[in-house]
Amino acid sequence: STKYIIVEFDAWTYRGTDNIWASFLEEIWTTIENEMGEDDLKWHRAGSKILDERPDKYRSEKEATDDMKVKYGFWRSVCELAIVLLVIAIIVLAAASSTVQKGVTSLTNNYCPEFFCETNDSEFS
C-alpha cells in the first residue's frame, strides 16, 4: 500500500533569501524522518545504496534492506557475545590474581628467615 506524507512548508518565510531550497529539503527530510522513524529511514537509505551497488544480487530495495538487517543482527549478536566473554575473562583473571596475591602474602608472613626478619625489624624500628 502507498503511504502519503504531507509536508508543510511556508515559503514566504524564506522570501528573498538563498536558503529557500535548502530549508525546503531539510523540512522534507525532517518530516519523513519523523513519520518513518530514524532507524527505518537509515535502513531505507542503506538498502537503496546496496541495491545501486549490487543490482545483480537483489531484486528490490526491500530485499536488500531485509538482507542487511539479518546480517547486521548476526554480527551484532557476535559482537555482544564477544564482549560478554571478554568481561567474564577479565573477572576470572582478576579473581585469580587476587587469590595468588593473597597466597603470596600469607606465605611471606608465615615464612621469614631469622636473619632477614631481624634485619628488617631493626632497619624499620
Secondary structure, 3 states (H helix, E strand, C coil): CCCCCCCCCCHHHHCCCCCHHHHHHHHHHHHHHHHHCHHHHHHHHHHHHHHHHCCCCCCCHHHHHHHHHHHHHHHHHHHHHHHHHHHHHHHHHHHHHHHHHHHHHHHHHHCCCHHHHHHHHHHHC
